[in-house]
């Protein structure tokens, strides 16, 4: 879990061009639409994992 | 020099503001970054945002905690950016602060979802990983290592991925 999770954190944050701090906090602070889209996608990914995938693998 | 330029361009795609200092300093000038970093880590731990359970709570809409933390960070951030732009505030060495507008690309959607999946599994995003290691969760060293592997793999396949 830590291996896969770590890998997709690194890969995803580079692909999206920022992580939680980069997009959600500084991006939204600068009122950037792409950052808002990225933040929404972070949440979509997180919601899918926490609600639909993690309950089955834990 | 050419390589350095390319690196700068790549970075300006990814960051909100590229404030590369062109001044040369002695090593002890870096201590202030250490202090800010230390404070940042302490705040992470005190705000409990490095907790896996807090992240799970957020995604299951069981607690307002993380929304409060992120929301207040964004509000403070908006005010700070507004003040920096309005009063044209300079860095500590009097250099100009530039903001770059983010350019939309498909990576923000695909990469965002991939990142979100990882965020919920490990309860970590790239900053808090370090704070988690510091609290004694040494297993996070594995996560950190593979996060770095992930960024490397991204860099390797960058040209082949849809953007």
Backbone of each chain as ProteinMPNN parsed JSONL, in Angstrom:
{"seq_chain_A": "XXXXXXXXXXXXXXXXXXXXXXXXXXXXXXXXXXXXXXXXXXXXXXXXXXXXXXXXXX", "coords_chain_A": {"N_chain_A": [[0.819, -1.209, 0.0], [1.891, 1.25, 0.871], [3.915, 1.476, -0.951], [2.643, 1.497, -3.493], [0.883, 3.634, -3.049], [2.689, 5.723, -2.483], [4.038, 5.874, -4.908], [1.985, 6.668, -6.711], [1.305, 9.097, -5.618], [3.581, 10.668, -6.09], [3.801, 10.482, -8.884], [1.258, 11.4, -9.729], [1.188, 14.005, -8.646], [3.175, 15.318, -10.018], [2.225, 15.052, -12.61], [-0.181, 16.448, -12.496], [0.83, 18.881, -12.032], [1.241, 19.963, -9.528], [0.686, 19.746, -5.951], [-1.358, 19.221, -3.044], [-0.717, 21.551, -1.598], [0.375, 23.08, -3.656], [-1.625, 23.358, -5.673], [-4.239, 23.435, -4.416], [-3.967, 25.236, -2.284], [-1.985, 27.435, -2.751], [-2.566, 27.85, -5.453], [-5.373, 28.273, -5.554], [-5.392, 30.526, -3.989], [-4.331, 32.384, -5.661], [-6.355, 32.645, -7.344], [-6.756, 30.83, -9.554], [-8.194, 29.214, -12.269], [-7.439, 26.629, -13.455], [-6.223, 25.453, -11.233], [-8.352, 25.164, -9.545], [-9.848, 23.268, -10.908], [-8.019, 21.168, -10.801], [-7.942, 20.779, -8.02], [-10.547, 19.909, -7.544], [-10.369, 17.476, -8.887], [-8.476, 16.165, -7.314], [-10.048, 15.715, -5.12], [-12.063, 14.119, -6.228], [-10.574, 11.823, -6.875], [-9.701, 11.121, -4.288], [-12.145, 10.672, -2.978], [-13.151, 8.479, -4.384], [-11.208, 6.562, -3.747], [-11.281, 6.479, -0.857], [-13.934, 5.831, -0.273], [-14.793, 3.785, -1.996], [-12.726, 2.027, -2.744], [-10.727, 1.582, -0.708], [-12.289, 0.422, 1.496], [-12.497, -2.202, 0.612], [-9.916, -3.191, 0.383], [-8.748, -3.028, 2.84]], "CA_chain_A": [[0.0, 0.0, 0.0], [2.747, 2.433, 0.949], [4.686, 1.543, -2.191], [1.748, 1.953, -4.562], [0.414, 4.976, -2.692], [3.776, 6.68, -2.666], [4.317, 6.025, -6.335], [0.969, 7.464, -7.406], [1.378, 10.484, -5.142], [4.655, 11.349, -6.814], [3.465, 10.546, -10.309], [0.082, 12.254, -9.911], [1.396, 15.421, -8.36], [3.941, 15.896, -11.123], [1.362, 15.089, -13.783], [-1.158, 17.524, -12.323], [1.556, 20.142, -11.924], [1.182, 20.518, -8.181], [0.042, 18.868, -4.979], [-2.376, 19.934, -2.279], [-0.301, 22.935, -1.321], [0.623, 23.798, -4.903], [-2.852, 23.72, -6.382], [-5.405, 23.767, -3.601], [-3.767, 26.396, -1.427], [-1.432, 28.623, -3.435], [-3.268, 28.053, -6.718], [-6.665, 28.913, -5.295], [-5.135, 31.867, -3.456], [-4.069, 33.27, -6.794], [-7.6, 32.581, -8.118], [-6.485, 30.197, -10.835], [-9.193, 28.197, -12.614], [-6.866, 25.281, -13.565], [-5.98, 24.9, -9.9], [-9.645, 24.759, -8.994], [-10.166, 22.003, -11.576], [-7.126, 20.146, -10.243], [-8.368, 20.496, -6.652], [-11.745, 19.071, -7.645], [-9.956, 16.136, -9.267], [-7.864, 15.549, -6.126], [-11.148, 15.245, -4.284], [-12.721, 12.991, -6.886], [-9.7, 10.668, -6.657], [-9.735, 10.764, -2.867], [-13.468, 10.134, -2.64], [-13.251, 7.13, -4.956], [-10.355, 5.665, -2.968], [-11.693, 6.318, 0.54], [-15.275, 5.273, -0.123], [-15.115, 2.608, -2.807], [-11.633, 1.061, -2.917], [-10.113, 1.222, 0.585], [-13.056, -0.53, 2.314], [-12.319, -3.58, 0.149], [-8.552, -3.71, 0.51], [-8.261, -2.983, 4.226]], "C_chain_A": [[0.851, 1.255, 0.0], [3.545, 2.612, -0.343], [3.817, 2.111, -3.309], [1.292, 3.381, -4.291], [1.479, 6.021, -2.94], [4.037, 6.946, -4.133], [3.268, 6.913, -6.999], [0.879, 8.888, -6.851], [2.407, 11.254, -5.965], [4.292, 11.559, -8.267], [2.323, 11.539, -10.533], [0.38, 13.711, -9.669], [2.259, 16.081, -9.423], [3.056, 16.067, -12.355], [0.374, 16.255, -13.684], [-0.469, 18.876, -12.209], [1.437, 20.77, -10.558], [0.479, 19.559, -7.251], [-1.016, 19.673, -4.241], [-1.962, 21.377, -2.016], [-0.165, 23.735, -2.614], [-0.646, 24.262, -5.594], [-3.924, 24.239, -5.449], [-5.162, 25.051, -2.824], [-3.18, 27.58, -2.185], [-2.164, 28.906, -4.74], [-4.599, 28.759, -6.519], [-6.472, 30.324, -4.744], [-4.931, 32.87, -4.571], [-5.241, 33.239, -7.771], [-7.386, 32.01, -9.522], [-7.512, 29.105, -11.111], [-8.591, 26.793, -12.758], [-6.611, 24.633, -12.208], [-7.273, 24.431, -9.262], [-10.054, 23.41, -9.594], [-9.321, 20.884, -10.976], [-7.565, 19.767, -8.834], [-9.604, 19.61, -6.641], [-11.354, 17.639, -7.988], [-9.24, 15.418, -8.133], [-8.969, 14.937, -5.278], [-11.86, 14.054, -4.902], [-11.904, 11.722, -6.648], [-9.776, 10.177, -5.224], [-11.054, 10.133, -2.467], [-13.606, 8.704, -3.139], [-12.461, 6.151, -4.093], [-10.925, 5.412, -1.574], [-13.02, 5.59, 0.658], [-15.483, 3.966, -0.86], [-13.985, 1.589, -2.885], [-11.072, 0.617, -1.567], [-10.955, 0.25, 1.419], [-12.85, -1.979, 1.898], [-10.913, -4.106, 0.362], [-8.033, -3.677, 1.932], [-8.77, -4.189, 5.023]], "O_chain_A": [[0.595, 2.199, -0.748], [3.816, 3.733, -0.774], [4.194, 3.07, -3.982], [1.31, 4.231, -5.182], [1.217, 7.07, -3.528], [4.232, 8.088, -4.551], [3.615, 7.813, -7.765], [0.422, 9.791, -7.551], [2.135, 12.345, -6.467], [4.447, 12.65, -8.817], [2.401, 12.404, -11.406], [-0.111, 14.574, -10.397], [2.1, 17.269, -9.702], [3.122, 17.081, -13.05], [0.126, 16.957, -14.664], [-1.13, 19.912, -12.283], [1.522, 21.991, -10.432], [-0.238, 18.662, -7.695], [-1.51, 20.68, -4.748], [-2.752, 22.305, -2.19], [-0.535, 24.907, -2.674], [-0.741, 25.404, -6.045], [-4.459, 25.33, -5.644], [-6.066, 25.879, -2.715], [-3.815, 28.632, -2.257], [-2.363, 30.066, -5.101], [-4.918, 29.718, -7.222], [-7.285, 31.212, -4.999], [-5.3, 34.039, -4.459], [-5.138, 33.744, -8.889], [-7.773, 32.608, -10.527], [-7.689, 28.188, -10.309], [-9.169, 25.84, -12.236], [-6.762, 23.421, -12.048], [-7.3, 23.439, -8.535], [-10.54, 22.526, -8.888], [-9.823, 19.799, -10.68], [-7.567, 18.588, -8.478], [-9.707, 18.681, -5.841], [-11.929, 16.691, -7.452], [-9.371, 14.203, -7.991], [-8.856, 13.814, -4.786], [-12.218, 13.101, -4.21], [-12.446, 10.682, -6.271], [-9.898, 8.979, -4.969], [-11.079, 9.168, -1.703], [-14.105, 7.828, -2.432], [-12.942, 5.072, -3.747], [-11.041, 4.261, -1.152], [-13.217, 4.811, 1.591], [-16.26, 3.12, -0.414], [-14.247, 0.401, -3.073], [-10.952, -0.58, -1.307], [-10.391, -0.675, 2.004], [-13.005, -2.889, 2.713], [-10.714, -5.312, 0.507], [-6.976, -4.242, 2.211], [-8.463, -4.32, 6.208]]}, "seq_chain_B": "XXXXXXXXXXXXXXXXXXXXXXXXXXXXXXXXXXXXXXXXXXXXXXXXXXXXXXXXXXXXXXXXXXXXXXXXXXXXXXXXXXXXXXXXXXXXXXXXXXXXXXXXXXXXXXXXXXXXXXXXXXXXXXXXXXXXXXXXXXXXXXXXXXXXXXXXXXXXXXXXXXX", "coords_chain_B": {"N_chain_B": [[24.467, 26.272, -19.378], [22.275, 26.264, -21.088], [20.804, 24.034, -20.317], [20.016, 24.789, -17.789], [18.233, 26.863, -18.379], [16.179, 25.445, -19.621], [15.261, 23.94, -17.526], [14.249, 25.966, -15.935], [12.12, 26.838, -17.517], [10.517, 24.543, -17.535], [9.906, 24.427, -14.871], [8.42, 26.787, -14.569], [6.089, 26.081, -15.779], [4.881, 24.526, -13.924], [4.678, 25.835, -11.47], [3.203, 28.261, -9.231], [4.361, 30.71, -8.776], [7.464, 31.791, -9.886], [10.117, 32.408, -8.232], [12.985, 32.799, -8.529], [15.894, 33.398, -6.927], [18.425, 35.631, -7.824], [20.591, 36.266, -6.491], [23.687, 35.708, -4.795], [24.403, 33.959, -1.852], [25.88, 33.564, 1.418], [26.145, 30.414, 3.187], [24.778, 30.543, 5.658], [22.661, 32.197, 5.284], [20.624, 30.603, 4.587], [19.419, 29.696, 6.833], [17.076, 30.935, 7.656], [15.159, 29.772, 5.997], [15.136, 27.254, 6.985], [14.055, 27.732, 9.513], [11.454, 28.641, 8.871], [10.542, 26.328, 7.626], [10.639, 24.523, 9.778], [8.663, 25.652, 11.459], [6.479, 25.298, 9.789], [6.316, 22.514, 9.707], [5.73, 22.003, 12.423], [3.233, 23.232, 12.624], [1.812, 21.622, 10.843], [1.726, 19.229, 12.305], [0.457, 19.979, 14.688], [-1.99, 20.831, 13.686], [-3.021, 18.488, 12.964], [-3.153, 17.633, 10.362], [-1.548, 15.801, 9.212], [-2.501, 13.424, 9.791], [-3.608, 10.219, 9.002], [-6.15, 9.388, 9.606], [-7.571, 11.756, 9.777], [-7.591, 12.538, 7.118], [-9.077, 10.483, 6.012], [-11.516, 10.952, 7.291], [-12.173, 13.377, 6.133], [-12.63, 12.65, 3.447], [-14.785, 11.039, 3.766], [-16.699, 12.698, 4.559], [-17.082, 13.082, 7.311], [-16.174, 14.858, 9.102], [-15.528, 18.296, 9.776], [-13.054, 19.201, 10.043], [-10.622, 19.082, 8.23], [-11.58, 20.548, 6.073], [-11.929, 22.979, 7.251], [-9.26, 23.633, 7.906], [-7.989, 23.686, 5.347], [-9.635, 25.496, 4.054], [-9.311, 27.857, 5.616], [-6.619, 28.255, 5.168], [-6.637, 28.846, 2.442], [-8.123, 31.208, 2.415], [-6.468, 32.953, 3.91], [-4.312, 32.844, 2.177], [-5.386, 34.018, -0.173], [-5.791, 36.63, 0.721], [-3.126, 37.303, 1.297], [-1.869, 37.121, -1.258], [-3.304, 39.069, -2.578], [-2.558, 41.351, -1.098], [0.213, 41.355, -1.597], [0.243, 41.839, -4.351], [-1.129, 44.264, -4.497], [0.342, 46.114, -2.923], [2.751, 45.731, -4.018], [4.763, 44.153, -2.85], [8.082, 43.322, -1.917], [10.616, 40.707, -1.972], [12.554, 39.481, 0.838], [15.083, 40.331, 0.186], [14.578, 42.415, -1.418], [13.801, 41.751, -3.977], [11.685, 41.458, -6.864], [8.377, 40.034, -6.704], [6.98, 37.641, -8.698], [3.992, 36.538, -10.25], [2.75, 33.688, -11.883], [0.337, 32.829, -14.238], [-1.556, 29.853, -14.118], [-1.554, 27.335, -16.604], [-4.078, 25.65, -18.281], [-4.203, 22.12, -18.595], [-4.734, 18.706, -19.714], [-3.486, 17.058, -17.957], [-3.934, 18.02, -15.426], [-6.421, 17.056, -14.773], [-6.261, 14.205, -15.134], [-3.88, 13.589, -13.76], [-4.57, 14.777, -11.368], [-6.656, 13.145, -10.412], [-5.265, 10.744, -10.141], [-3.414, 11.516, -8.198], [-5.186, 12.091, -6.103], [-6.154, 9.531, -5.483], [-3.859, 8.351, -4.444], [-3.443, 10.029, -2.301], [-5.571, 9.445, -0.596], [-5.016, 6.763, -0.009], [-2.504, 6.75, 1.367], [-2.707, 8.853, 3.06], [-1.128, 11.01, 2.821], [0.378, 13.924, 1.476], [2.813, 15.481, -0.666], [4.205, 17.43, 1.057], [3.479, 16.925, 3.866], [4.487, 14.271, 4.081], [7.133, 14.378, 4.969], [6.794, 15.461, 7.503], [5.359, 13.407, 8.636], [7.24, 11.339, 8.703], [8.913, 12.48, 10.56], [7.324, 12.352, 12.869], [7.67, 9.81, 13.649], [6.614, 7.834, 12.166], [8.047, 5.725, 10.557], [7.648, 4.085, 8.397], [6.807, 5.693, 6.402], [9.028, 6.484, 5.058], [9.364, 4.681, 3.042], [7.161, 5.348, 1.462], [7.901, 7.951, 0.781], [10.217, 7.427, -0.704], [9.129, 6.019, -2.901], [7.448, 7.961, -3.879], [9.279, 9.738, -4.899], [10.361, 8.097, -6.843], [8.075, 7.954, -8.426], [7.841, 10.636, -9.367], [10.093, 10.706, -10.87], [9.586, 8.757, -12.834], [7.455, 9.979, -14.07], [8.765, 12.205, -15.185], [10.316, 10.855, -17.008], [8.483, 9.79, -18.84], [7.183, 11.986, -19.712], [6.854, 13.249, -22.296], [5.294, 11.448, -23.647], [2.854, 11.335, -22.485], [-0.63, 12.321, -22.39], [-1.347, 15.773, -22.521]], "CA_chain_B": [[23.471, 27.344, -19.265], [21.067, 25.897, -21.828], [20.048, 23.12, -19.478], [19.428, 25.561, -16.696], [17.089, 27.561, -18.936], [15.11, 24.484, -19.86], [14.748, 23.615, -16.209], [13.46, 27.108, -15.49], [10.859, 26.822, -18.261], [9.711, 23.433, -17.037], [9.393, 24.789, -13.554], [7.397, 27.828, -14.619], [4.826, 25.439, -16.138], [4.314, 23.829, -12.781], [4.556, 26.566, -10.217], [2.373, 29.458, -9.213], [5.25, 31.828, -8.995], [8.859, 31.372, -9.955], [10.891, 33.503, -7.652], [14.344, 32.328, -8.38], [16.765, 34.496, -6.519], [19.655, 35.699, -8.616], [21.669, 36.717, -5.62], [24.482, 34.654, -4.163], [24.494, 34.205, -0.417], [26.608, 32.604, 2.243], [25.254, 29.316, 3.584], [23.932, 30.806, 6.83], [21.426, 32.88, 4.868], [19.567, 29.596, 4.406], [18.844, 29.315, 8.123], [15.685, 31.407, 7.758], [14.265, 28.788, 5.363], [15.058, 26.157, 7.949], [13.125, 28.124, 10.576], [10.091, 28.615, 8.32], [10.216, 24.918, 7.426], [10.366, 23.945, 11.093], [7.355, 26.132, 11.897], [5.505, 24.659, 8.918], [6.174, 21.137, 10.192], [5.046, 22.013, 13.723], [1.829, 23.538, 12.354], [1.229, 20.409, 10.253], [1.446, 18.226, 13.327], [-0.539, 20.524, 15.617], [-3.291, 20.913, 13.018], [-3.394, 17.092, 12.733], [-3.424, 17.353, 8.953], [-0.705, 14.702, 8.749], [-3.087, 12.185, 10.273], [-4.317, 9.41, 8.006], [-7.567, 9.332, 9.99], [-8.181, 13.042, 9.415], [-7.81, 12.535, 5.671], [-10.218, 9.591, 5.751], [-12.712, 11.672, 7.751], [-12.51, 14.397, 5.146], [-13.203, 12.066, 2.24], [-16.076, 10.415, 4.071], [-17.554, 13.806, 5.036], [-17.458, 12.845, 8.706], [-15.674, 15.909, 9.966], [-15.281, 19.554, 9.095], [-11.681, 19.588, 10.386], [-9.725, 19.375, 7.108], [-12.139, 21.629, 5.245], [-11.63, 24.207, 7.989], [-7.838, 23.939, 7.773], [-7.68, 24.073, 3.97], [-10.398, 26.714, 3.759], [-8.699, 29.054, 6.211], [-5.342, 28.483, 4.466], [-6.922, 29.496, 1.159], [-8.542, 32.594, 2.669], [-5.255, 33.707, 4.246], [-3.528, 32.924, 0.942], [-5.989, 35.009, -1.081], [-5.493, 37.959, 1.269], [-1.687, 37.563, 1.128], [-1.561, 37.382, -2.664], [-3.906, 40.371, -2.876], [-1.722, 42.409, -0.5], [1.499, 41.401, -2.297], [0.036, 42.49, -5.641], [-1.587, 45.644, -4.331], [1.406, 46.988, -2.413], [3.963, 45.406, -4.739], [5.71, 43.783, -1.793], [9.293, 42.68, -2.422], [11.142, 39.66, -1.102], [13.394, 39.971, 1.931], [16.247, 40.994, -0.401], [14.137, 43.498, -2.297], [13.54, 41.328, -5.351], [10.286, 41.477, -7.293], [7.661, 38.752, -6.654], [6.174, 37.505, -9.922], [3.022, 35.437, -10.264], [2.488, 33.163, -13.218], [-0.959, 32.174, -14.333], [-1.479, 28.437, -14.472], [-2.129, 27.022, -17.904], [-4.83, 24.411, -18.131], [-3.961, 20.976, -19.474], [-5.461, 17.5, -19.282], [-2.757, 16.463, -16.846], [-4.505, 18.426, -14.139], [-7.55, 16.174, -14.472], [-5.813, 12.81, -14.976], [-2.914, 13.581, -12.665], [-5.289, 15.133, -10.135], [-7.368, 11.964, -9.906], [-4.235, 9.784, -9.689], [-2.895, 12.014, -6.929], [-6.236, 11.937, -5.091], [-6.175, 8.118, -5.076], [-2.7, 8.138, -3.571], [-3.634, 10.836, -1.089], [-6.464, 8.723, 0.304], [-4.387, 5.506, 0.469], [-1.415, 6.928, 2.328], [-2.991, 9.981, 3.949], [0.008, 11.926, 2.751], [0.733, 14.593, 0.242], [4.271, 15.614, -0.627], [4.768, 18.147, 2.206], [3.313, 16.176, 5.125], [5.276, 13.026, 4.164], [8.318, 14.649, 5.797], [6.345, 15.62, 8.886], [4.967, 12.083, 9.133], [8.47, 10.631, 9.06], [9.382, 13.112, 11.788], [6.558, 11.939, 14.045], [8.052, 8.458, 14.025], [6.023, 6.867, 11.244], [9.189, 5.513, 9.665], [7.191, 3.408, 7.176], [6.603, 6.705, 5.376], [10.245, 6.61, 4.251], [9.076, 3.887, 1.841], [6.276, 6.174, 0.642], [8.698, 9.062, 0.239], [11.097, 6.905, -1.742], [8.374, 5.709, -4.11], [6.951, 9.223, -4.443], [10.367, 10.266, -5.724], [10.389, 7.235, -8.03], [6.941, 8.375, -9.252], [8.143, 11.879, -10.075], [11.126, 10.392, -11.868], [8.926, 8.052, -13.934], [6.705, 11.007, -14.807], [9.713, 12.962, -15.995], [10.808, 9.998, -18.078], [7.445, 9.574, -19.851], [6.46, 13.247, -19.886], [6.507, 13.564, -23.683], [4.352, 10.475, -24.2], [1.569, 11.409, -21.789], [-1.49, 13.4, -22.895], [-1.392, 16.988, -21.694]], "C_chain_B": [[22.157, 26.955, -19.947], [20.17, 24.978, -20.988], [19.326, 23.849, -18.364], [18.158, 26.275, -17.168], [15.901, 26.645, -19.117], [14.445, 24.124, -18.534], [13.838, 24.725, -15.709], [12.109, 27.12, -16.193], [9.938, 25.718, -17.767], [9.104, 23.799, -15.698], [8.292, 25.828, -13.65], [6.066, 27.279, -15.131], [4.106, 24.948, -14.892], [4.016, 24.706, -11.579], [3.656, 27.781, -10.363], [3.248, 30.671, -9.462], [6.68, 31.318, -8.964], [9.677, 32.537, -9.439], [12.302, 33.025, -7.439], [15.216, 33.517, -8.037], [18.024, 34.482, -7.359], [20.832, 36.164, -7.778], [22.422, 35.508, -5.078], [24.612, 34.988, -2.681], [25.406, 33.201, 0.24], [25.616, 31.586, 2.783], [24.32, 29.692, 4.718], [22.706, 31.645, 6.489], [20.277, 31.895, 4.698], [18.87, 29.239, 5.711], [17.393, 29.773, 8.235], [14.705, 30.451, 7.082], [14.064, 27.594, 6.28], [14.028, 26.479, 9.026], [11.682, 28.087, 10.067], [9.637, 27.169, 8.122], [9.865, 24.236, 8.734], [8.98, 24.348, 11.58], [6.245, 25.444, 11.099], [5.234, 23.227, 9.385], [5.414, 21.074, 11.507], [3.55, 22.267, 13.517], [1.12, 22.324, 11.754], [0.807, 19.43, 11.339], [0.36, 18.705, 14.274], [-1.926, 20.568, 14.983], [-3.834, 19.522, 12.667], [-3.633, 16.77, 11.261], [-2.501, 16.272, 8.397], [-1.317, 13.363, 9.142], [-3.887, 11.492, 9.183], [-5.813, 9.43, 8.311], [-8.285, 10.622, 9.642], [-8.505, 13.091, 7.928], [-9.015, 11.653, 5.328], [-11.528, 10.274, 6.142], [-13.171, 12.672, 6.701], [-13.221, 13.767, 3.955], [-14.526, 11.359, 2.497], [-17.061, 11.435, 4.624], [-18.013, 13.597, 6.473], [-17.03, 13.98, 9.61], [-15.377, 17.154, 9.137], [-13.796, 19.935, 9.184], [-10.819, 19.998, 9.19], [-10.251, 20.495, 6.228], [-11.854, 22.966, 5.911], [-10.184, 24.618, 7.792], [-7.529, 24.444, 6.361], [-8.382, 25.382, 3.635], [-9.74, 27.939, 4.353], [-7.346, 29.331, 5.56], [-5.584, 29.229, 3.163], [-7.317, 30.958, 1.388], [-7.329, 33.463, 3.015], [-4.4, 33.9, 2.999], [-4.066, 33.985, -0.007], [-5.655, 36.42, -0.593], [-4.02, 38.293, 1.051], [-1.348, 37.922, -0.31], [-2.093, 38.757, -3.055], [-3.023, 41.499, -2.347], [-0.39, 42.525, -1.229], [1.334, 42.141, -3.619], [-0.277, 43.966, -5.469], [-0.443, 46.557, -3.911], [2.751, 46.66, -3.027], [5.107, 45.04, -3.783], [6.88, 43.008, -2.396], [9.711, 41.545, -1.49], [12.071, 40.302, -0.068], [14.645, 40.687, 1.4], [15.852, 42.061, -1.418], [13.923, 43.085, -3.737], [12.034, 41.283, -5.612], [9.646, 40.089, -7.118], [6.761, 38.678, -7.882], [5.192, 36.362, -9.76], [2.809, 35.001, -11.698], [1.113, 32.53, -13.223], [-0.755, 30.72, -14.72], [-2.133, 28.234, -15.825], [-2.84, 25.684, -17.779], [-4.31, 23.338, -19.076], [-4.61, 19.744, -18.876], [-4.783, 16.822, -18.104], [-3.362, 16.821, -15.498], [-5.703, 17.565, -13.763], [-7.049, 14.76, -14.184], [-4.878, 12.711, -13.778], [-3.589, 13.871, -11.342], [-5.985, 13.93, -9.551], [-6.366, 10.932, -9.385], [-3.698, 10.215, -8.322], [-3.906, 11.804, -5.809], [-6.304, 10.511, -4.577], [-5.038, 7.846, -4.092], [-2.855, 8.852, -2.244], [-4.497, 10.069, -0.086], [-5.837, 7.425, 0.798], [-3.42, 5.808, 1.612], [-1.715, 8.019, 3.336], [-1.88, 11.006, 3.907], [-0.017, 12.68, 1.444], [2.172, 15.058, 0.409], [4.863, 16.395, 0.553], [4.687, 17.333, 3.484], [4.08, 14.869, 5.207], [6.452, 13.235, 5.117], [7.933, 14.777, 7.259], [5.954, 14.274, 9.473], [6.185, 11.272, 9.522], [8.971, 11.166, 10.395], [8.61, 12.692, 13.016], [6.859, 10.509, 14.435], [7.431, 7.398, 13.146], [7.056, 6.553, 10.168], [8.817, 4.77, 8.387], [7.034, 4.416, 6.048], [7.862, 6.958, 4.553], [10.057, 5.832, 2.945], [8.206, 4.713, 0.891], [7.049, 7.308, -0.016], [9.566, 8.578, -0.922], [10.309, 6.655, -3.035], [7.71, 6.94, -4.708], [8.018, 9.823, -5.352], [10.503, 9.434, -6.993], [9.268, 7.661, -8.984], [7.23, 9.64, -10.027], [9.175, 11.617, -11.168], [10.498, 9.727, -13.088], [8.111, 9.043, -14.76], [7.635, 11.785, -15.728], [10.18, 12.176, -17.204], [9.782, 9.88, -19.206], [6.706, 10.855, -20.22], [5.984, 13.491, -21.326], [5.438, 12.629, -24.253], [2.984, 10.568, -23.581], [0.706, 12.52, -22.374], [-1.5, 14.6, -21.947], [-2.435, 17.95, -22.227]], "O_chain_B": [[21.073, 27.27, -19.458], [18.949, 25.13, -20.959], [18.174, 23.554, -18.045], [17.146, 26.296, -16.467], [14.764, 27.008, -18.814], [13.222, 24.02, -18.443], [12.783, 24.462, -15.131], [11.079, 27.374, -15.569], [8.736, 25.923, -17.599], [7.937, 23.515, -15.428], [7.323, 25.767, -12.893], [5.027, 27.913, -14.951], [2.877, 24.956, -14.822], [3.178, 24.35, -10.75], [3.388, 28.257, -11.466], [2.911, 31.546, -10.26], [7.049, 30.511, -8.111], [9.894, 33.525, -10.139], [12.758, 32.867, -6.307], [15.266, 34.509, -8.764], [18.619, 33.427, -7.576], [21.921, 36.421, -8.29], [21.857, 34.425, -4.923], [24.888, 36.125, -2.3], [25.673, 32.129, -0.301], [24.412, 31.839, 2.837], [23.183, 29.221, 4.756], [21.807, 31.79, 7.317], [19.109, 32.285, 4.668], [17.845, 28.557, 5.702], [16.57, 29.085, 8.838], [13.562, 30.318, 7.52], [12.985, 27.006, 6.347], [13.229, 25.625, 9.411], [10.794, 27.567, 10.743], [8.491, 26.826, 8.413], [8.911, 23.462, 8.801], [8.211, 23.511, 12.052], [5.213, 25.059, 11.649], [4.087, 22.787, 9.452], [4.561, 20.207, 11.698], [2.708, 21.62, 14.138], [-0.022, 22.027, 12.105], [-0.292, 18.877, 11.315], [-0.547, 17.95, 14.627], [-2.928, 20.364, 15.668], [-4.942, 19.385, 12.149], [-4.246, 15.751, 10.941], [-2.646, 15.867, 7.244], [-0.749, 12.304, 8.873], [-4.733, 12.101, 8.528], [-6.642, 9.482, 7.401], [-9.456, 10.608, 9.261], [-9.545, 13.61, 7.522], [-9.848, 12.001, 4.492], [-12.522, 10.189, 5.421], [-14.36, 12.808, 6.413], [-14.257, 14.254, 3.502], [-15.296, 11.107, 1.57], [-18.134, 11.071, 5.104], [-19.157, 13.884, 6.824], [-17.468, 14.063, 10.758], [-15.025, 17.071, 7.961], [-13.334, 20.853, 8.507], [-10.337, 21.129, 9.135], [-9.48, 21.296, 5.698], [-11.574, 23.96, 5.241], [-9.89, 25.787, 7.542], [-6.896, 25.485, 6.188], [-7.799, 26.268, 3.011], [-9.617, 28.961, 3.678], [-6.954, 30.489, 5.41], [-4.83, 30.137, 2.814], [-6.894, 31.842, 0.643], [-7.176, 34.565, 2.489], [-3.835, 34.972, 2.781], [-3.299, 34.761, -0.578], [-5.287, 37.291, -1.381], [-3.684, 39.414, 0.669], [-0.638, 38.894, -0.567], [-1.431, 39.513, -3.766], [-2.768, 42.479, -3.047], [0.099, 43.63, -1.464], [2.171, 42.969, -3.979], [0.24, 44.813, -6.197], [-0.271, 47.642, -4.467], [3.774, 47.219, -2.632], [6.23, 45.534, -3.888], [6.698, 42.154, -3.264], [9.224, 41.438, -0.365], [12.332, 41.505, -0.104], [15.202, 41.548, 2.081], [16.687, 42.547, -2.181], [13.867, 43.932, -4.628], [11.23, 41.095, -4.699], [10.303, 39.076, -7.358], [5.897, 39.53, -8.088], [5.533, 35.325, -9.19], [2.702, 35.823, -12.609], [0.766, 31.778, -12.312], [0.104, 30.394, -15.54], [-3.134, 28.873, -16.152], [-2.293, 24.717, -17.25], [-4.01, 23.623, -20.235], [-4.987, 19.722, -17.704], [-5.423, 16.098, -17.342], [-3.314, 16.036, -14.552], [-5.978, 17.362, -12.581], [-7.356, 14.182, -13.141], [-5.055, 11.868, -12.9], [-3.236, 13.292, -10.315], [-5.927, 13.7, -8.343], [-6.575, 10.322, -8.336], [-3.547, 9.399, -7.413], [-3.546, 11.394, -4.706], [-6.488, 10.289, -3.381], [-5.224, 7.205, -3.058], [-2.451, 8.345, -1.197], [-4.204, 10.041, 1.109], [-6.102, 7.019, 1.93], [-3.499, 5.206, 2.683], [-1.048, 8.106, 4.367], [-1.706, 11.783, 4.847], [-0.395, 12.127, 0.412], [2.7, 15.033, 1.521], [5.949, 16.042, 1.013], [5.708, 17.075, 4.121], [4.314, 14.382, 6.313], [6.737, 12.387, 5.963], [8.628, 14.281, 8.146], [6.181, 14.015, 10.655], [6.18, 10.591, 10.548], [9.403, 10.4, 11.257], [9.172, 12.67, 14.111], [6.356, 10.032, 15.453], [7.674, 6.206, 13.336], [6.97, 7.032, 9.037], [9.56, 4.806, 7.407], [7.115, 4.054, 4.874], [7.797, 7.564, 3.484], [10.519, 6.255, 1.885], [8.463, 4.777, -0.311], [6.881, 7.591, -1.202], [9.644, 9.216, -1.972], [10.753, 7.024, -4.122], [7.433, 6.973, -5.907], [7.717, 10.345, -6.425], [10.728, 9.97, -8.078], [9.472, 7.726, -10.196], [6.908, 9.728, -11.213], [9.138, 12.22, -12.24], [10.818, 10.069, -14.227], [8.075, 8.963, -15.988], [7.33, 11.998, -16.902], [10.411, 12.732, -18.278], [10.146, 9.87, -20.382], [5.718, 10.818, -20.953], [4.84, 13.892, -21.543], [4.758, 12.972, -25.221], [2.037, 9.956, -24.077], [1.228, 13.547, -22.808], [-1.642, 14.452, -20.734], [-2.622, 19.03, -21.666]]}, "name": "protein", "num_of_chains": 2, "seq": "XXXXXXXXXXXXXXXXXXXXXXXXXXXXXXXXXXXXXXXXXXXXXXXXXXXXXXXXXXXXXXXXXXXXXXXXXXXXXXXXXXXXXXXXXXXXXXXXXXXXXXXXXXXXXXXXXXXXXXXXXXXXXXXXXXXXXXXXXXXXXXXXXXXXXXXXXXXXXXXXXXXXXXXXXXXXXXXXXXXXXXXXXXXXXXXXXXXXXXXXXXXXXXXXXXXXXXXXXXXXX"}
